[in-house]
């Protein structure tokens, strides 16, 4: 088996670019996949000194100290992950630098997903901010803490676009839209790496999971993905392409198959697209044991087969499993892999190590290790959490609460939760597990120091017992207002945390109903890592605040919003379904030949469910009101070749307090050779306006915004009408159009 055979399933779909017909501009998606990255003389000099065994050793990544020491004894190790503590890491580095022949330093990696010591809101929450600086700030703080603690490399950002809320890993990405995901992922890469990731406060970033992992069938982790070439390029690949252009150091391959070819053995996506078409110069790392898993996938018969498939496809470093090291020499002798393939992988890994400055500064100053969050980092986390919260509902101005309120009953199993507020992939860094998040109860006490604040759990998160309902009702009756805090534990989202039903777990919905029965005012705060099916809450709760998993300052940030220290301005980066049977439900869908019509049975809809989501993409309320009007286009015609059009609107705060609005711009191409979504986000801007203030918000559209990839992986800009929609959600009604030609 060789790379050429691995490409066969996709290779026939590739087409040469060029002008295909009059009035149509096309461009190829991929360049020569064999084109090597630019050579670095330091790397080349070292490569010439290395034996084959040493080269294969650089391709090995292990996940514990014992395995690391065993591999270092033979000089065959490139990196270590999931070991924390500066002293431990220095000890391993001393072995690599002082006791191996060529003194090549190790690279130390860790899943620094949304915080090292200081946990920020989960990435899905950051998507709600519609503010790339939130993701960038998280990454910058995380990089400072992690690098000073001995970590060089983070397995983030995750940029898997998904339409699947049952998938637990939706918490780790930015939602259902590729444009939004791209903007936040690029900002996070820049936050981690800065201009020079050899700096003592920067990390090498890793774009993951390459690619289409968000399309896993049924929302089950590690599951099959069957995707067309055009959907791959239009929907799943844009964040990766942009992050490569932004200089991301590494890429992680995904667990899933892609139209029958496992990503770790898929030369089309790794060689043709990533390394060839995008010109990616860094290295590709496998996911956990994923080279070995090529056997279970059915692509490889044994470890030697798996090593051949992975290395030939373009996976440069093997995580945990050891097939490259075990079989590499034999495979080379049998001509199943080539020396060029080995050298290319080693070259890429060494280049990242040089760019990290590890050869000059292999060790960490142990006195500088970050073991607890700084005041500045906590403040940034709190500010970020406030910008990420979404006010889903607010009937009769139930919120905000007055700071002069006499008494507040906090009810619900998450009212005193600590680490569940951090969400998935937290607590891995030094000190993170000993710095509990601020609880909602403590946040409310701090925000309203004159109020009597009580807490009653009422039930557990996922239990069936209702014995605590009576006490919860009694507390609600005795208070001026009740804050009901319900949702998911941290373990209910993230990797290996798919849920077949995404209602509130356990009897939490019944608890909300019991509080409603008291007739006293109440609001609901949601703590969760995915969209939930909450039609009961929508119909019965006066106010709902989506807080997601808000991080280490979560309780303070929630109280900031409840008491209007922060006016909520977040928007949903993902649709909330009405019922699990409606999944997948997303705004950027195709129209079909029979779009949903409640008056016509023979259209695309359910007999027993209203069409559309419960809460749509881009939805989010404020304590003030806004008007968006005055839509203007700088021209009515865009040239096929390099044309630009500026779109501008006036946004006005028509309410009585300062607040944030997110202006969202969507496009639709109503007639195209590949049917286009009913709307595609192509611009957004979050603006802060004082009461009565107006501002002009402008967006520049180019042919990149109106074009699309076809099933030959060719980018096409076609002549014709383009519809423009601007507003504050996916149902934006302000519209105009222009013509491409």
C-alpha positions in Angstrom: 0.0 0.0 0.0 1.3 3.4 -0.8 0.1 7.0 -0.8 -0.9 6.9 -4.4 -3.3 4.0 -3.8 -4.7 5.8 -0.7 -5.6 8.7 -2.9 -7.5 6.6 -5.4 -10.9 7.0 -3.8 -10.8 10.8 -4.0 -8.2 11.5 -6.7 -10.6 11.2 -9.6 -12.8 13.9 -8.1 -10.1 16.5 -8.5 -10.2 18.8 -11.5 -7.8 21.3 -12.9 -8.8 24.9 -12.4 -9.1 27.6 -14.9 -11.8 29.4 -16.8 -14.4 26.6 -17.4 -16.9 28.6 -19.4 -17.7 32.2 -20.5 -18.4 34.4 -17.5 -17.3 31.8 -14.9 -14.2 32.1 -12.8 -12.8 29.0 -11.2 -9.6 28.1 -9.4 -8.2 24.7 -8.2 -8.3 23.8 -4.6 -5.1 21.9 -4.5 -1.5 22.3 -5.7 1.1 19.6 -6.3 0.9 17.4 -3.2 4.6 16.5 -3.5 5.7 20.1 -3.1 8.0 20.1 0.0 8.0 22.8 2.6 10.7 25.4 2.6 13.9 23.9 3.9 15.6 25.2 7.1 19.4 24.7 7.1 19.4 24.0 10.9 17.0 21.2 10.3 18.9 19.8 7.3 22.2 19.8 9.1 20.7 17.8 12.0 18.8 15.5 9.7 22.1 14.5 7.9 23.5 13.4 11.2 20.6 11.2 12.2 20.4 7.4 12.0 17.2 5.8 10.8 16.4 4.7 14.3 16.8 8.3 15.6 14.6 9.6 12.8 11.8 7.1 13.7 12.2 8.1 17.3 11.3 11.7 16.5 8.0 10.4 15.2 6.9 9.0 18.6 4.7 10.8 21.1 3.9 9.2 24.5 1.5 10.1 27.2 3.2 9.3 30.6 6.5 9.5 32.3 7.2 5.7 32.4 6.7 5.3 28.7 8.9 8.4 28.1 11.8 7.1 30.2 11.6 3.7 28.4 11.7 5.3 25.0 14.5 7.7 26.0 16.6 4.8 27.1 16.9 3.9 23.4 16.9 7.5 22.2 13.6 7.0 20.4 11.2 9.7 21.5 10.1 13.0 19.9 7.6 14.3 22.5 5.5 13.7 25.6 2.0 14.9 26.4 -0.3 15.0 29.5 2.6 15.2 32.0 2.4 18.4 34.0 4.7 20.0 36.5 7.9 21.9 35.6 10.2 19.7 37.6 8.9 16.5 36.0 9.2 18.0 32.5 12.7 19.3 33.2 13.7 15.8 34.4 12.6 14.2 31.2 14.2 17.0 29.1 17.5 16.5 30.9 17.4 12.8 29.8 16.7 13.8 26.2 19.3 16.6 26.0 22.1 15.2 28.1 21.8 11.4 27.5 20.9 11.0 23.9 23.5 11.1 21.1 22.2 14.1 19.2 20.7 16.0 22.2 17.4 16.7 20.5 14.9 18.2 22.9 11.5 16.8 23.5 8.3 18.7 22.8 5.8 18.7 25.7 2.1 18.9 24.8 -1.1 19.2 26.7 -4.8 19.7 26.0 -4.9 23.4 27.0 -8.4 23.9 25.5 -9.9 26.8 27.4 -7.4 27.5 30.1 -4.3 26.1 31.8 -4.5 27.3 35.4 -7.2 29.9 34.8 -10.2 28.3 33.1 -12.2 30.5 30.7 -15.6 29.7 29.3 -15.8 26.6 27.0 -15.2 27.3 23.3 -18.9 26.9 22.4 -19.6 29.7 24.9 -16.8 31.7 23.3 -18.6 31.3 20.0 -21.6 33.0 21.6 -19.5 36.1 22.2 -19.3 36.8 18.4 -16.1 38.4 19.5 -12.8 36.9 18.3 -10.9 38.8 21.0 -12.5 36.6 23.6 -10.9 33.5 22.1 -7.7 35.4 21.6 -7.6 36.5 25.2 -8.2 33.0 26.5 -5.4 31.7 24.3 -3.0 34.4 25.3 -3.5 33.9 29.1 -3.4 30.1 28.6 -0.2 30.3 26.7 1.5 32.5 29.3 0.5 30.1 32.1 1.3 26.9 30.3 4.7 27.9 28.8 5.9 29.2 32.1 5.0 25.8 33.5 7.0 23.8 30.9 4.4 23.1 28.2 5.3 23.9 24.7 2.4 22.8 22.6 -1.4 22.8 23.0 -3.9 20.6 21.2 -6.2 23.5 20.4 -8.1 25.1 18.9 -10.7 22.6 17.9 -12.6 24.0 14.9 -14.9 21.2 14.0 -18.1 22.8 12.5 -21.1 20.7 13.5 -24.8 20.4 13.1 -25.0 17.8 15.8 -25.9 18.8 19.4 -25.9 15.2 20.6 -22.2 15.1 20.0 -20.4 15.9 23.3 -17.5 17.6 21.5 -19.8 20.4 20.3 -18.6 22.0 23.6 -15.1 22.2 22.3 -15.8 24.1 19.0 -17.6 27.2 17.9 -20.9 25.9 16.6 -22.6 25.3 13.3 -21.2 28.0 11.1 -17.8 27.8 9.3 -17.4 31.6 9.0 -17.8 32.2 12.7 -15.6 29.2 13.6 -12.9 30.5 11.2 -12.8 33.9 12.8 -12.6 32.6 16.4 -10.1 29.8 15.5 -7.7 32.2 13.8 -7.8 34.5 16.8 -7.1 31.7 19.1 -4.1 30.5 17.0 -2.7 34.0 17.1 -3.4 34.2 20.9 -1.4 31.0 21.5 1.4 31.7 19.1 1.8 35.4 18.8 4.2 36.6 16.2 7.0 34.3 17.5 6.1 31.1 19.4 9.6 30.7 20.7 8.7 33.5 23.2 8.5 32.4 26.8 4.8 33.2 27.0 3.6 31.5 23.8 2.7 28.0 22.7 2.6 26.1 19.4 -1.0 25.6 18.5 -2.7 22.6 16.9 -5.7 22.9 14.5 -8.0 19.9 15.1 -9.6 17.6 14.1 -8.6 17.3 10.5 -11.2 16.9 9.1 -15.1 16.7 9.2 -15.2 15.2 12.7 -18.2 17.4 13.4 -20.2 15.3 10.9 -20.0 12.1 13.0 -23.2 10.1 12.4 -25.7 10.2 15.2 -23.4 12.5 17.2 -21.5 9.5 18.4 -17.8 10.1 19.0 -15.3 8.3 16.7 -18.1 7.5 14.3 -18.4 7.5 10.5 -18.6 10.6 8.3 -19.9 10.4 4.8 -19.4 13.7 3.1 -19.4 15.1 -0.5 -16.3 16.9 -1.8 -18.2 20.2 -2.0 -19.5 19.9 1.6 -16.0 19.0 2.8 -14.5 22.2 1.2 -17.4 24.6 1.8 -18.4 23.5 5.3 -15.6 21.7 7.2 -12.3 22.9 5.7 -12.6 26.8 5.9 -11.3 27.1 9.5 -8.4 24.9 8.8 -7.4 26.7 5.6 -7.5 30.1 7.4 -5.5 28.8 10.4 -2.8 27.4 8.1 -2.7 30.8 6.4 -2.4 32.3 10.0 0.7 30.1 10.6 -0.7 27.4 12.9 2.3 25.2 13.9 0.6 21.7 13.9 -2.5 19.9 12.8 -4.2 16.8 14.4 -5.9 14.2 12.3 -9.4 13.2 13.2 -10.7 9.8 14.5 -13.4 9.5 11.8 -13.5 8.0 8.4 -14.2 10.5 5.5 -16.4 8.8 2.9 -14.9 5.4 3.7 -11.3 6.4 4.2 -10.1 7.0 7.8 -8.6 10.4 8.2 -5.3 8.9 9.5 -4.9 7.0 6.3 -6.4 9.6 4.0 -3.9 11.0 1.6 -6.4 13.2 -0.1 -7.1 15.4 2.9 -3.6 15.2 4.4 -1.4 15.4 1.3 -3.5 16.8 -1.5 -5.3 19.4 0.5 -3.4 20.2 3.7 0.2 19.8 2.7 -0.2 20.4 -1.0 -3.1 22.7 -1.6 -2.6 24.8 1.6 1.2 24.5 1.7 1.2 23.6 5.4 4.8 23.4 6.6 4.2 22.1 10.1 3.6 18.5 11.2 0.5 16.4 11.5 0.1 14.5 14.8 -2.2 11.5 15.2 -5.0 11.5 17.7 -4.8 9.1 20.7 -3.8 5.5 19.3 -5.4 6.4 16.0 -2.7 4.8 13.9 -3.3 1.6 15.7 -7.0 2.1 15.2 -6.6 1.8 11.4 -6.7 -1.9 12.0 -10.1 -1.8 13.6 -11.3 0.6 10.9 -10.5 -2.1 8.4 -7.9 -0.2 6.5 -4.9 -2.1 7.9 -4.4 -5.8 8.7 -1.7 -5.3 11.3 0.6 -2.7 12.9 2.9 -2.7 9.9 0.0 -2.0 7.6 -1.2 0.7 9.9 2.2 2.4 10.0 2.5 2.2 6.2 -1.0 3.8 5.8 -0.5 6.5 8.3 3.0 7.7 7.3 2.2 7.4 3.6 -1.0 9.4 4.0 0.9 12.2 5.8 0.6 11.6 9.6 4.0 12.7 10.9 3.9 11.9 14.6 2.2 8.9 16.2 0.5 9.4 19.5 0.7 6.6 22.1 0.7 3.6 19.8 4.2 2.6 18.5 3.9 1.3 15.0 6.2 3.8 13.3 9.0 3.0 15.7 8.4 -0.8 15.7 8.0 -1.4 12.0 9.6 1.6 10.3 13.0 0.0 9.5 11.4 -3.2 8.2 8.9 -1.2 6.1 11.7 0.8 4.6 13.7 -2.3 3.8 10.5 -3.8 2.1 10.0 -0.6 0.2 6.5 -0.1 1.6 7.5 3.3 2.8 10.3 5.6 1.5 13.2 7.4 3.1 11.7 10.6 1.7 8.5 10.0 3.6 10.4 9.5 6.8 12.7 12.5 6.3 9.7 14.7 5.4 8.0 13.8 8.7 11.1 14.3 10.8 11.9 17.5 9.0 8.5 18.9 9.9 8.8 18.0 13.6 12.3 19.4 13.9 11.3 22.6 12.3 8.6 23.2 14.9 11.1 22.4 17.7 13.5 24.9 16.3 10.7 27.5 15.9 9.8 26.9 19.6 13.4 27.7 20.6 13.8 24.4 22.3 17.4 23.8 21.1 18.5 27.1 22.6 16.2 26.9 25.7 15.2 23.3 26.4 14.4 23.8 30.1 11.8 25.7 32.1 12.6 28.0 35.0 10.8 26.1 37.8 10.5 29.1 39.9 8.2 30.7 37.3 5.7 27.8 37.2 2.2 29.1 37.4 0.3 27.3 40.2 -2.6 29.6 40.8 -4.5 32.1 38.7 -3.4 35.7 38.9 -5.9 38.5 39.7 -5.5 39.8 36.2 -6.2 36.4 34.7 -9.3 36.0 36.8 -10.5 39.3 35.8 -10.1 38.5 32.1 -11.9 35.2 32.6 -14.8 37.0 34.3 -15.0 39.5 31.5 -15.0 36.8 28.9 -17.7 34.9 30.6 -19.9 37.9 30.7 -19.5 38.5 27.0 -20.4 34.8 26.3 -23.8 34.6 28.0 -27.0 34.7 26.0 -30.3 36.0 27.2 -32.7 33.5 25.5 -35.9 34.9 27.0 -36.9 37.8 29.2 -40.7 38.3 29.5 -42.0 41.4 31.2 -38.4 42.6 31.9 -38.0 39.9 34.6 -34.3 40.6 34.4 -32.3 42.4 35.5 -32.7 41.9 39.2 -32.4 44.9 41.4 -29.3 45.0 43.7 -31.7 46.2 46.4 -33.6 42.9 46.3 -34.4 41.8 49.8 -34.1 38.0 49.4 -33.0 35.6 46.7 -33.6 31.8 46.7 -31.1 29.9 44.6 -32.6 26.6 43.7 -31.2 23.7 41.6 -28.5 21.2 41.7 -25.9 23.4 40.1 -26.4 26.4 42.4 -23.3 25.5 44.4 -21.5 23.6 41.7 -17.8 24.4 41.4 -15.8 22.4 38.8 -18.9 21.7 36.7 -18.8 25.4 35.9 -15.5 24.9 34.2 -16.9 22.4 31.8 -15.1 19.8 29.8 -11.3 19.7 29.3 -10.5 21.7 32.4 -8.3 21.1 35.5 -5.4 19.7 33.5 -2.9 22.5 34.2 -0.9 23.1 37.3 -3.2 24.5 40.0 -6.4 24.3 38.0 -7.7 21.4 40.0 -7.1 23.2 43.3 -8.8 26.5 42.2 -12.5 25.9 42.4 -14.8 28.2 40.3 -16.9 30.7 42.1 -20.4 29.3 42.7 -23.6 31.0 41.6 -24.7 31.3 45.2 -21.4 33.1 46.1 -21.6 35.3 43.0 -25.1 36.4 44.0 -24.1 37.1 47.6 -21.3 39.3 46.4 -23.5 41.1 43.9 -26.3 41.8 46.3 -24.6 42.0 49.7 -27.7 43.3 51.4 -29.9 40.4 50.3 -30.7 37.2 52.2 -29.5 34.5 49.9 -30.6 30.9 50.5 -29.8 27.7 48.6 -31.8 24.5 48.1 -30.7 21.9 45.6 -34.2 20.4 45.1 -32.7 17.4 43.2 -29.5 16.1 41.7 -28.5 16.7 38.2 -29.3 13.3 36.8 -31.2 11.6 39.6 -34.9 10.7 39.8 -35.6 11.7 43.3 -38.1 14.5 43.9 -38.0 14.5 47.7 -36.3 17.9 47.7 -39.0 19.7 45.7 -41.0 20.7 48.8 -38.1 22.4 50.4 -37.3 24.2 47.1 -40.9 25.4 46.9 -40.8 26.6 50.5 -37.6 28.6 49.8 -39.1 30.1 46.7 -42.2 31.2 48.5 -40.1 32.9 51.2 -38.0 34.8 48.7 -38.6 37.9 46.6 -37.2 36.0 43.5 -35.8 32.6 42.8 -32.8 31.8 40.5 -33.1 28.2 39.3 -29.7 26.9 38.2 -30.1 23.7 36.1 -28.3 22.0 33.3 -25.5 19.4 32.8 -22.4 18.4 34.7 -19.0 18.9 33.1 -18.8 15.2 32.3 -22.0 15.3 30.2 -20.2 17.0 27.4 -16.8 16.8 25.8 -15.1 13.7 24.4 -17.0 10.4 24.7 -20.1 12.2 26.1 -22.7 11.8 23.4 -26.3 12.0 24.6 -29.2 10.4 22.8 -31.7 12.7 24.6 -30.6 16.3 25.2 -33.4 17.4 27.5 -32.5 18.7 31.0 -31.2 15.5 32.7 -33.0 13.8 35.5 -36.0 15.6 37.1 -34.7 19.1 36.7 -37.5 20.1 34.4 -40.0 19.0 37.0 -38.1 21.1 39.6 -38.6 24.2 37.4 -42.3 23.3 37.2 -42.5 23.0 40.9 -41.0 26.5 41.3 -43.5 27.8 38.8 -46.3 26.4 40.9 -45.4 28.7 43.7 -46.5 31.7 41.6 -43.5 33.7 42.7 -41.0 35.4 40.3 -38.2 33.2 39.0 -35.5 33.0 36.4 -33.7 30.1 35.0 -29.9 29.9 34.5 -28.6 27.1 32.3 -25.2 25.5 32.8 -24.4 23.2 29.9 -22.0 22.2 27.2 -24.4 21.8 24.3 -27.8 23.1 23.0 -30.6 21.5 25.0 -34.2 20.7 24.0 -36.0 23.1 26.4 -39.5 23.8 25.0 -41.0 23.6 28.5 -38.7 26.3 29.8 -39.4 28.4 26.8 -43.1 28.2 27.4 -43.1 28.5 31.2 -40.0 30.3 32.5 -40.3 34.1 32.5 -36.5 34.5 31.8 -33.8 32.2 30.7 -30.1 33.0 30.7 -27.8 30.6 28.8 -24.5 30.7 30.8 -22.9 27.6 29.2 -19.9 26.4 31.3 -18.6 29.8 32.2 -15.3 29.0 33.8 -13.5 29.7 37.0 -15.3 33.1 37.6 -18.6 31.7 36.5 -20.6 32.6 39.6 -19.5 36.2 39.5 -20.1 36.4 35.8 -23.6 35.0 36.1 -24.4 37.5 38.9 -22.9 40.3 36.8 -25.5 39.6 34.1 -28.4 38.9 36.5 -27.9 42.3 38.2 -27.0 44.2 35.0 -23.4 44.9 35.9 -23.0 43.4 32.4 -25.8 43.8 29.9 -25.9 40.5 28.0 -24.9 40.7 24.4 -24.1 37.2 23.4 -25.8 35.4 20.5 -26.3 31.7 19.8 -23.6 30.1 17.6 -25.8 27.1 17.2 -29.5 26.4 16.8 -31.5 25.0 19.7 -33.8 22.2 18.5 -37.4 21.8 19.6 -37.0 18.1 19.9 -34.2 15.6 19.5 -36.0 14.1 16.5 -35.5 17.4 14.6 -31.7 16.9 14.6 -29.9 18.0 12.5 -31.4 21.5 12.6 -29.3 24.4 11.4 -29.7 27.8 9.8 -27.4 27.3 6.8 -29.4 24.5 5.2 -30.4 24.0 1.6 -33.9 25.1 0.5 -35.0 21.8 -1.1 -37.5 21.6 -3.9 -40.4 21.7 -1.4 -39.4 24.1 1.5 -41.5 23.8 4.6 -45.0 25.2 4.3 -47.4 24.8 7.2 -50.3 25.0 4.8 -49.0 22.2 2.5 -48.6 18.7 3.8 -46.3 17.7 0.9 -43.4 19.9 2.0 -40.2 19.2 4.0 -41.5 19.2 7.6 -42.7 17.0 10.4 -46.3 16.2 11.0 -45.9 16.6 14.8 -43.5 19.5 15.2 -43.4 23.1 14.2 -40.7 23.9 11.6 -37.6 25.7 12.5 -35.5 25.7 15.7 -36.7 26.7 19.1 -33.9 29.4 19.2 -32.2 30.2 16.0 -28.5 30.8 15.1 -27.6 34.4 16.1 -30.5 34.8 18.6 -29.8 36.7 21.8 -31.6 39.4 23.8 -30.5 42.5 25.7 -31.7 44.7 28.5 -32.0 47.4 26.0 -33.3 47.5 22.4 -31.7 48.1 19.0 -32.8 49.1 15.5 -30.8 48.2 12.4 -31.7 50.1 9.3 -30.3 52.2 6.4 -28.9 49.2 4.5 -26.7 50.5 1.6 -24.5 48.9 -1.0 -21.6 50.7 -2.5 -22.4 49.2 -5.9 -25.0 47.0 -7.5 -22.4 45.0 -9.5 -19.4 42.9 -8.4 -16.7 42.0 -11.0 -16.0 38.3 -11.3 -12.3 39.1 -11.1 -11.4 40.8 -7.8 -14.6 42.7 -7.3 -15.6 44.3 -4.0 -18.8 45.7 -2.6 -19.2 47.5 0.7 -22.3 46.9 2.7 -23.2 49.4 5.5 -26.1 49.7 8.0 -27.0 52.1 10.8 -27.4 50.5 14.2 -29.1 52.5 17.0 -29.6 51.8 20.7 -33.2 52.7 21.1 -33.4 51.7 24.8 -32.6 53.3 28.1 -29.2 51.7 28.9 -25.9 51.0 27.2 -25.6 47.6 25.6 -24.1 45.4 22.9 -25.6 44.4 19.6 -24.1 41.9 17.1 -24.8 43.0 13.5 -24.9 39.9 11.3 -24.6 39.9 7.5 -25.8 36.9 5.5 -25.7 36.1 1.8 -27.7 33.8 -0.5 -26.9 32.8 -4.0 -30.4 31.7 -5.3 -29.2 30.1 -8.6 -25.9 28.2 -8.7 -24.5 25.0 -10.2 -24.1 23.6 -6.7 -27.2 24.4 -4.7 -26.3 27.0 -2.0 -27.6 27.4 1.6 -30.6 29.6 2.2 -28.2 31.9 4.1 -24.5 32.0 4.8 -22.9 34.2 7.4 -20.3 36.4 5.8 -19.8 39.2 8.3 -20.5 40.1 11.9 -19.5 42.9 14.3 -20.3 43.3 17.9 -20.8 47.0 18.9 -21.3 48.7 22.2 -23.6 51.7 22.1 -24.8 54.1 24.8 -28.5 54.7 25.2 -29.6 56.7 22.1 -26.3 56.3 20.3 -26.1 55.3 16.6 -23.2 54.0 14.6 -22.5 52.9 11.0 -21.3 49.3 10.7 -19.7 48.4 7.4 -18.6 45.1 5.8 -16.5 44.5 2.6 -17.6 41.6 0.4 -15.3 40.1 -2.2 -15.5 37.2 -4.6 -14.3 35.0 -1.8 -17.6 35.6 -0.1 -19.8 34.8 -3.1 -17.9 31.9 -4.5 -18.1 28.2 -3.5 -16.4 24.9 -4.1 -17.9 22.3 -6.4 -17.6 18.5 -6.3 -14.4 18.7 -8.3 -12.9 20.7 -5.4 -12.8 23.7 -7.7 -13.6 27.2 -6.3 -16.2 28.8 -8.5 -17.4 32.4 -8.8 -20.5 32.4 -10.9 -22.4 35.2 -12.5 -25.8 36.1 -11.2 -27.8 37.7 -8.4 -26.6 37.6 -4.8 -29.1 38.4 -2.0 -27.9 40.3 1.1 -29.5 40.1 4.5 -28.5 42.1 7.6 -29.9 41.9 11.1 -29.3 40.5 14.5 -30.0 36.8 13.9 -30.3 34.3 11.0 -33.8 35.5 10.3 -32.5 39.0 9.4 -35.1 40.8 7.3 -33.3 43.9 6.1 -32.4 42.9 2.5 -30.9 44.1 -0.8 -29.0 42.5 -3.7 -26.2 42.9 -6.2 -25.1 41.1 -9.4 -21.9 39.3 -10.0 -20.7 39.5 -13.5 
